[in-house]
Amino acid sequence: MTNSTTNQHRILVTGGTGKTGSRVATRLTQAGHPVRIGSRSADTPFSWEDRATWPAALAGVHTVYVAYQPDLAVPGAPDAIRAFTAAAVQSGVRRLVLLSGRGEPEAVECEEIVQESGLEWTIVRCSFFAQNFSEGAFNDYILAGEVAMPNGDVPEPFVHADDIAEVAVRALTEDGHQGEVYELTGPRALTFAEAVAEIAAATGREIAFIPVSRTDFVAALTEYQVPADAVSLLDYLFGTILDGRNAKTADGVRRALGREAKDFTEYARETAATGIWNIQG
């Protein structure tokens, strides 16, 4: 494969401060690519909710990484992706890499919008992020030593955010990935109870997993002051997508990178080593 995105080709990374976007932006910058961070606080502000910010963010951009916030499964996401893709085409963008989700009908609709846009496209379709336990709503649960969730016995092949970012960067900067749908998972499926046990082993702490109803789950998230839109999304995911339909692993990491995906045990060990799960005081 040859590198078709030279240092003269600016790359817009939407969600540039998020779990995957920040990793994508860092890797691109380290490789010498000019990057424009797509966030409300950026020098050139970008907001999914304010379409007036889109033209300036897209100006002079050749390639775009699209990480829609909060998720492609939420109402209104297809309309936003349709409008943004049209704005990208009008602005002269040539290549678009879309972060998508497994088993979400709304995400499939968004994928089709991108695929029919006329742009060079790559779909990065992901399972549940391992980093949700350390950079998301569940970190407080881990710190509290008690993780209360529904669907604790449903297997999920958690994917490492570093794998997502590496695949995205390849697709953004190299030829040979256009027209590909990379379905990214970890190498094995674990239940949420098993995932919590892995984290407990890595930290050397006792962390209990407690199965609860969706109603109690939502109430607990609200008590932990998780934002309402995140609570609504998690309730949707646990009520529909996290029902076992995505338990099977996929080979997207191997196809895109030529290596195996990172295992959840590796994620738990490296994250524990940062001290983020240590109890203070």
Residue pairs with C-beta under 8 A, 6 or more apart in sequence:
1 174
1 175
1 176
2 174
2 175
3 173
3 174
3 175
4 173
4 174
4 175
5 11
5 33
5 62
5 63
5 95
5 172
5 173
5 174
7 32
7 33
7 34
8 34
9 33
9 34
9 62
9 63
10 34
10 35
10 36
10 60
10 61
10 62
10 63
11 28
11 33
11 34
11 35
11 36
11 61
11 62
11 63
11 64
11 65
11 172
11 173
12 35
12 36
12 38
12 46
12 57
12 58
12 61
12 63
12 64
12 65
12 93
13 21
13 24
13 25
13 28
13 35
13 36
13 37
13 38
13 64
13 65
13 67
14 21
14 38
14 46
14 48
14 64
14 65
14 66
14 67
14 68
15 21
15 38
15 39
15 65
15 67
15 68
15 69
15 99
16 22
16 24
16 25
16 35
16 37
16 38
16 39
16 42
17 37
17 39
17 41
18 67
18 69
19 129
19 131
19 135
19 136
19 161
20 67
20 99
20 129
20 161
20 164
20 165
20 168
21 37
21 38
21 65
21 67
23 161
23 162
23 164
23 165
24 65
24 165
24 168
24 169
24 172
25 35
25 37
27 165
27 166
27 169
28 35
28 169
28 172
28 173
29 35
31 169
31 173
33 173
36 42
36 44
36 57
36 61
37 43
37 46
38 46
38 57
39 45
39 46
40 46
40 47
42 57
44 56
44 57
45 53
45 56
45 57
46 53
46 54
46 57
47 53
48 68
48 69
48 80
48 84
51 83
51 87
54 84
54 87
55 87
55 91
58 64
58 87
58 88
58 91
58 93
59 91
61 88
61 91
61 92
61 93
62 92
62 93
62 94
62 95
63 93
63 94
63 95
63 96
63 97
63 172
63 173
64 88
64 93
64 95
64 96
64 97
65 97
65 99
65 168
65 172
66 81
66 84
66 96
66 97
66 98
66 99
66 114
67 99
68 77
68 80
68 81
68 99
68 110
70 229
70 230
70 233
71 77
71 101
71 104
71 233
72 78
72 81
72 100
72 101
72 104
72 106
72 107
72 110
73 101
73 104
73 106
73 107
73 233
73 236
73 237
73 241
74 106
74 229
74 232
74 233
74 236
77 106
77 107
77 110
78 106
78 109
78 110
78 113
81 98
81 110
81 113
81 114
82 113
85 96
85 113
85 114
85 117
85 119
86 117
88 96
88 117
88 119
89 117
89 118
89 119
93 119
94 119
94 120
95 119
95 120
95 121
95 122
95 172
95 178
96 114
96 117
96 119
96 120
96 121
96 122
97 121
97 122
97 123
97 124
97 168
97 171
97 172
98 110
98 111
98 114
98 121
98 122
98 123
98 124
99 124
99 126
99 164
99 168
100 107
100 110
100 111
100 123
100 124
100 125
100 126
101 107
101 125
101 126
101 241
102 125
102 126
102 127
102 183
102 185
102 241
102 246
103 241
103 245
103 246
104 241
107 125
111 123
111 125
111 181
114 121
114 123
115 121
115 123
120 178
120 179
121 178
121 179
122 171
122 177
122 178
122 179
122 180
122 181
122 182
123 180
123 181
123 182
124 164
124 167
124 168
124 171
124 182
124 184
124 252
125 181
125 182
125 183
125 184
125 252
126 159
126 164
126 183
126 184
126 185
127 156
127 157
127 158
127 159
127 184
127 185
127 186
127 246
127 250
128 156
128 158
128 159
128 237
128 242
128 246
129 136
129 158
129 159
129 161
129 164
130 158
130 159
130 160
130 161
130 186
130 195
130 264
130 267
131 160
131 161
131 267
132 138
133 139
133 142
133 195
133 196
133 199
133 271
134 142
134 271
134 276
134 277
135 161
137 221
137 224
137 226
137 230
137 231
137 234
138 147
138 149
139 276
139 277
140 224
141 147
141 148
141 149
141 224
142 196
142 199
142 203
142 207
142 277
143 277
143 279
145 205
145 206
145 207
145 208
145 279
146 207
146 208
146 210
147 192
147 196
147 207
147 208
147 209
147 210
148 209
148 210
148 211
148 212
148 216
148 217
148 220
149 192
149 209
149 210
149 211
149 212
149 217
149 238
150 211
150 212
150 213
150 214
150 217
150 238
150 239
151 192
151 238
151 242
151 243
152 191
152 192
152 193
152 209
152 211
153 191
153 193
153 211
154 191
154 192
154 242
154 243
154 244
154 247
155 189
155 190
155 191
155 244
155 247
156 189
156 190
156 191
156 192
156 195
156 242
156 246
156 247
157 185
157 186
157 187
157 188
157 189
157 190
157 246
157 247
157 248
157 249
157 250
158 185
158 186
158 190
158 195
158 264
158 267
159 184
159 185
159 186
159 253
159 261
160 186
160 261
160 262
160 264
160 266
160 267
162 262
163 184
163 253
163 257
163 261
163 262
164 184
166 256
166 257
167 182
167 184
167 252
167 253
167 256
167 257
170 177
170 256
170 257
171 177
171 178
171 180
171 182
171 256
177 256
180 255
180 256
182 252
182 253
182 255
182 256
183 250
183 251
183 252
184 250
184 252
184 253
184 261
185 246
185 248
185 249
185 250
185 252
185 253
185 261
186 249
186 261
186 262
186 263
186 264
187 249
187 260
187 261
187 262
187 263
188 249
188 263
188 264
189 247
189 248
189 249
190 198
190 264
192 209
193 209
193 211
195 264
196 207
196 208
196 209
197 207
197 209
198 264
198 265
198 268
199 207
199 268
199 271
199 272
199 277
200 206
200 207
201 268
202 265
202 268
202 269
202 271
202 272
203 272
203 277
203 278
205 277
205 279
212 220
214 235
214 238
214 239
217 234
217 235
217 238
218 231
218 235
221 230
221 231
221 234
222 228
222 231
226 234
253 259
253 260
253 261
254 260
254 261
271 277
